[in-house]
Amino acid sequence: MLEVNICGINFKNPVIAASGTFGFGKEYGEIYDVSRLGGISTKGLTLNKKAGNDGVRVFETRAGMLNSVGLQNPGVDGFISNELPDMLKIDTNILANLGGGTIEDYLEGIEKLNKTAVHIIELNISCPNVKCGGMAFGIKSEVASDIVKRVKAICKKPLMVKLSPNAEDIVDMAYKCCEAGADAISLVNTFKAMAIDINKRKPIFDNVTAGLSGAAIKPIALRMVYEVSNVVNVPVIGMGGIFTAKDALEFIMAGATAIQVGTANFVKPDVCLDIIEGIKEFMKKENIKNINEIIHII
């Protein structure tokens, strides 16, 4: 009833824990059975281990959250050796979220992940391109298209590309990424934002700006998912401010084959179960036999 198919892989339900909010599933596994999820997207990985940013990393704002964690992670090799074995014991699909500062970083990371049993690689193109002054790979369509094309040429796993809402034209970017070989699109990542400490007369974050997520971004994220799903012919995975089954159903009706839940996990650690059960209840009430009946119904 809730099963969906993404890139030829069956998901028991359309609810996936989003990257950066679920670690590698271990801590949440102490709270509930995370195998009930459709999938888990790993903490953002980079080729080499990263310590993350200094200073404040997380700051609550009205109807949302700002984060400047800085992709703290054990590196691809550390993930493969120390985290992946336990993740693969969970009866769910594993999406390896991969970022990088250079195209070489991405390609080497892909080569390493190719040799593992992860189900999907989720390519995070919101990372700053260190060779081009720090502008993210996911801002200009041509740059994003080039990196997807080069990654796809060597990637042996289904390739999902995660888009930034800060792109110059996210619809054009999605289209060009698919032309370049993306097997699926996930959106949206966090919005570039900031906060100021008026007492100290300085920005909250050492990096000045940070990523905004949470309920505040949902209507914009929903619009972007709707627009993108109307121009691409690959599965779209929607995210951005999903806290309830109603939120999830809106994204699904707007064109998302599946959804990812991020910030809400910090508010209620087992919120994904509430969303799964809420979708079931809605389908029963509306006499919907299969969730595929309402995907992209709008």
C-alpha positions as CSV (number, residue, x, y, z in Angstrom):
1,M,0.0,0.0,0.0
2,L,2.8,2.4,0.9
3,E,5.5,0.9,-1.3
4,V,7.2,3.1,-3.9
5,N,9.9,2.5,-6.4
6,I,12.9,4.8,-6.9
7,C,15.5,4.0,-9.6
8,G,14.4,0.3,-9.6
9,I,14.7,0.0,-5.8
10,N,11.6,-0.8,-3.7
11,F,11.0,1.4,-0.6
12,K,8.6,0.0,1.9
13,N,7.2,3.5,2.4
14,P,8.0,7.0,1.0
15,V,9.5,8.3,4.3
16,I,13.3,8.8,4.3
17,A,15.3,10.3,7.1
18,A,17.2,13.3,5.6
19,S,20.9,13.8,5.5
20,G,22.4,15.8,8.3
21,T,19.6,15.2,10.8
22,F,19.8,11.5,11.4
23,G,23.5,10.8,11.7
24,F,24.0,7.2,10.6
25,G,20.8,6.0,12.4
26,K,22.5,4.7,15.5
27,E,21.2,7.2,18.0
28,Y,17.7,7.1,16.7
29,G,17.8,3.3,16.7
30,E,18.0,3.5,20.5
31,I,14.6,5.3,20.4
32,Y,12.6,3.3,17.8
33,D,13.0,0.6,15.2
34,V,14.5,2.7,12.3
35,S,14.0,-0.3,9.9
36,R,10.4,0.9,9.7
37,L,11.6,3.8,7.5
38,G,11.7,3.7,3.8
39,G,15.3,4.8,3.9
40,I,18.0,6.7,5.6
41,S,20.2,9.3,4.0
42,T,23.6,9.4,5.7
43,K,25.2,12.4,7.3
44,G,26.9,14.4,4.5
45,L,30.2,12.7,3.6
46,T,33.3,14.2,2.2
47,L,36.3,12.4,0.8
48,N,38.4,13.3,3.8
49,K,37.4,13.6,7.5
50,K,36.1,17.1,8.5
51,A,36.0,18.6,11.9
52,G,33.2,21.1,11.0
53,N,32.9,24.8,11.8
54,D,33.9,26.6,14.9
55,G,31.5,28.7,17.0
56,V,27.8,28.3,17.2
57,R,26.5,25.5,14.9
58,V,22.8,25.4,15.5
59,F,20.5,28.3,16.3
60,E,16.7,28.2,16.6
61,T,14.7,30.8,14.8
62,R,11.0,31.5,14.4
63,A,9.4,28.4,12.7
64,G,12.8,27.0,11.8
65,M,16.4,26.3,12.5
66,L,19.7,27.7,11.3
67,N,22.7,25.4,11.1
68,S,26.4,25.9,10.3
69,V,27.7,22.5,11.2
70,G,30.2,22.5,8.3
71,L,29.8,18.9,7.2
72,Q,31.5,17.4,10.2
73,N,31.9,13.7,9.2
74,P,34.4,10.8,9.4
75,G,35.3,10.9,5.7
76,V,34.3,8.3,3.1
77,D,36.8,5.7,4.3
78,G,35.8,6.2,7.9
79,F,32.1,5.8,7.0
80,I,32.8,2.7,5.0
81,S,34.9,1.1,7.8
82,N,33.0,2.2,10.9
83,E,29.5,3.2,10.1
84,L,28.2,1.4,7.1
85,P,28.5,-2.1,8.5
86,D,25.9,-1.3,11.2
87,M,23.8,0.7,8.8
88,L,23.5,-2.3,6.4
89,K,22.1,-4.4,9.3
90,I,19.1,-2.1,9.2
91,D,16.3,-3.4,7.0
92,T,15.9,-0.3,5.0
93,N,17.5,1.5,2.0
94,I,20.8,3.4,2.6
95,L,21.4,6.6,0.7
96,A,25.1,7.8,0.9
97,N,25.1,11.6,0.8
98,L,28.3,12.8,-0.8
99,G,29.7,16.3,-1.0
100,G,33.0,17.7,-2.1
101,G,35.1,20.9,-2.6
102,T,36.5,19.8,-6.0
103,I,35.4,17.6,-8.8
104,E,38.3,15.3,-7.9
105,D,36.9,14.9,-4.4
106,Y,33.6,13.9,-5.8
107,L,35.0,11.4,-8.3
108,E,37.3,9.7,-5.7
109,G,34.4,9.5,-3.3
110,I,32.2,7.9,-5.9
111,E,34.8,5.3,-6.7
112,K,35.0,4.3,-3.1
113,L,31.2,4.2,-2.6
114,N,30.8,2.1,-5.8
115,K,32.5,-0.8,-4.0
116,T,30.0,-0.8,-1.1
117,A,26.4,-2.1,-0.7
118,V,24.8,1.4,-0.4
119,H,21.6,1.5,-2.4
120,I,21.7,5.0,-3.8
121,I,24.3,7.8,-3.9
122,E,22.8,11.2,-3.1
123,L,25.1,13.8,-4.6
124,N,25.1,17.0,-2.6
125,I,26.0,19.9,-5.0
126,S,25.4,22.6,-2.4
127,C,29.1,22.4,-1.4
128,P,31.4,25.3,-2.1
129,N,33.7,24.9,-5.1
130,V,37.0,25.7,-3.5
131,K,38.7,26.2,-6.9
132,C,36.2,28.8,-8.0
133,G,36.1,31.2,-5.1
134,G,33.7,29.2,-2.9
135,M,30.6,29.5,-5.1
136,A,28.5,26.3,-4.6
137,F,28.5,23.8,-7.4
138,G,24.7,23.9,-7.2
139,I,24.2,27.6,-8.1
140,K,24.7,27.7,-11.9
141,S,23.0,25.1,-14.1
142,E,26.0,24.6,-16.4
143,V,28.4,23.9,-13.5
144,A,25.9,21.4,-11.9
145,S,25.3,19.7,-15.2
146,D,29.1,19.2,-15.7
147,I,29.7,17.7,-12.4
148,V,26.7,15.3,-12.7
149,K,27.9,14.3,-16.2
150,R,31.3,13.5,-14.9
151,V,30.1,11.7,-11.8
152,K,27.5,9.7,-13.7
153,A,30.2,8.4,-16.1
154,I,31.8,6.5,-13.3
155,C,29.0,5.9,-10.8
156,K,27.8,2.3,-10.6
157,K,24.9,3.1,-8.2
158,P,21.7,5.0,-8.9
159,L,22.6,8.7,-8.8
160,M,20.2,11.1,-6.9
161,V,21.2,14.7,-7.2
162,K,20.3,17.0,-4.2
163,L,19.5,20.5,-5.3
164,S,20.0,23.8,-3.5
165,P,17.1,26.3,-3.4
166,N,19.8,29.0,-3.8
167,A,20.3,28.0,-7.4
168,E,19.8,30.7,-10.0
169,D,17.0,28.7,-11.6
170,I,16.2,25.5,-9.8
171,V,13.9,24.2,-12.5
172,D,16.4,24.7,-15.3
173,M,19.1,23.1,-13.0
174,A,16.9,20.0,-12.4
175,Y,16.3,19.6,-16.1
176,K,20.0,20.0,-17.0
177,C,21.0,17.6,-14.2
178,C,18.6,15.0,-15.6
179,E,20.0,15.6,-19.1
180,A,23.4,14.9,-17.7
181,G,22.4,11.6,-16.3
182,A,20.7,12.1,-12.9
183,D,18.5,9.1,-12.0
184,A,16.6,11.0,-9.4
185,I,16.4,14.5,-8.0
186,S,16.0,15.5,-4.3
187,L,15.1,19.0,-3.2
188,V,15.4,21.2,-1.4
189,N,18.5,21.7,0.7
190,T,18.7,24.6,3.2
191,F,18.2,28.3,2.3
192,K,21.1,30.7,2.8
193,A,20.2,32.9,5.8
194,M,21.6,34.6,8.8
195,A,21.0,35.8,12.4
196,I,22.5,38.6,14.4
197,D,23.2,38.9,18.1
198,I,22.1,42.5,18.8
199,N,23.8,42.6,22.2
200,K,27.2,41.6,20.8
201,R,26.6,43.6,17.6
202,K,27.8,40.7,15.5
203,P,26.5,37.7,13.5
204,I,25.5,34.6,15.5
205,F,27.7,32.4,13.2
206,D,31.4,32.7,12.6
207,N,30.7,32.2,8.9
208,V,28.1,34.9,9.0
209,T,25.5,33.0,7.0
210,A,24.0,29.6,7.7
211,G,21.4,27.2,6.3
212,L,17.7,27.7,7.2
213,S,15.5,24.7,7.5
214,G,12.2,23.8,9.2
215,A,8.6,24.8,8.9
216,A,9.3,28.3,7.6
217,I,10.6,27.0,4.3
218,K,7.9,24.5,3.5
219,P,5.6,26.5,1.2
220,I,8.6,27.6,-0.9
221,A,10.1,24.0,-1.0
222,L,6.7,22.6,-1.9
223,R,6.4,25.1,-4.9
224,M,9.9,24.1,-6.1
225,V,9.1,20.4,-5.9
226,Y,5.9,21.0,-7.9
227,E,7.7,23.0,-10.6
228,V,10.6,20.6,-10.9
229,S,8.4,17.5,-11.0
230,N,6.6,19.0,-14.0
231,V,9.8,19.2,-16.1
232,V,11.7,16.0,-15.3
233,N,11.0,12.4,-16.0
234,V,12.8,10.9,-13.0
235,P,11.7,10.3,-9.4
236,V,11.6,13.5,-7.3
237,I,12.2,13.3,-3.6
238,G,10.7,16.3,-1.8
239,M,11.9,17.8,1.5
240,G,11.7,21.1,3.4
241,G,9.8,21.7,6.5
242,I,7.9,18.4,6.6
243,F,6.6,17.8,10.2
244,T,3.3,16.0,9.7
245,A,1.6,13.4,7.4
246,K,-0.3,16.3,5.9
247,D,2.9,18.0,5.0
248,A,4.2,14.8,3.4
249,L,1.0,14.2,1.5
250,E,1.2,17.7,0.0
251,F,4.7,17.0,-1.3
252,I,3.6,13.7,-2.7
253,M,0.5,15.2,-4.4
254,A,2.8,17.9,-5.8
255,G,5.0,15.3,-7.5
256,A,7.3,13.7,-5.0
257,T,7.6,9.9,-5.2
258,A,9.1,10.0,-1.7
259,I,9.9,12.6,1.0
260,Q,12.7,13.3,3.4
261,V,12.2,14.4,7.0
262,G,15.0,16.6,8.5
263,T,14.6,19.3,11.2
264,A,11.4,17.7,12.6
265,N,13.6,14.8,13.9
266,F,15.2,17.3,16.3
267,V,11.8,18.3,17.6
268,K,10.3,14.8,17.9
269,P,12.8,12.0,17.4
270,D,10.2,9.5,16.3
271,V,8.3,11.9,14.1
272,C,8.9,9.7,11.0
273,L,6.7,7.0,12.5
274,D,3.9,9.5,13.1
275,I,4.2,10.6,9.4
276,I,4.1,7.0,8.2
277,E,1.0,6.1,10.3
278,G,-0.6,9.4,9.4
279,I,-0.3,8.6,5.7
280,K,-1.8,5.2,6.3
281,E,-4.7,6.7,8.1
282,F,-5.4,9.2,5.4
283,M,-5.3,6.5,2.7
284,K,-7.7,4.3,4.6
285,K,-10.1,7.2,5.2
286,E,-10.0,8.3,1.6
287,N,-10.1,4.7,0.3
288,I,-6.8,5.0,-1.5
289,K,-5.4,1.5,-2.1
290,N,-2.0,2.4,-3.3
291,I,0.0,5.6,-2.6
292,N,1.1,5.7,-6.3
293,E,-2.5,6.8,-7.0
294,I,-1.9,10.2,-5.5
295,I,1.7,10.8,-6.5
296,H,1.8,13.9,-8.8
297,I,-2.0,14.2,-8.7
298,I,-1.8,18.0,-8.7
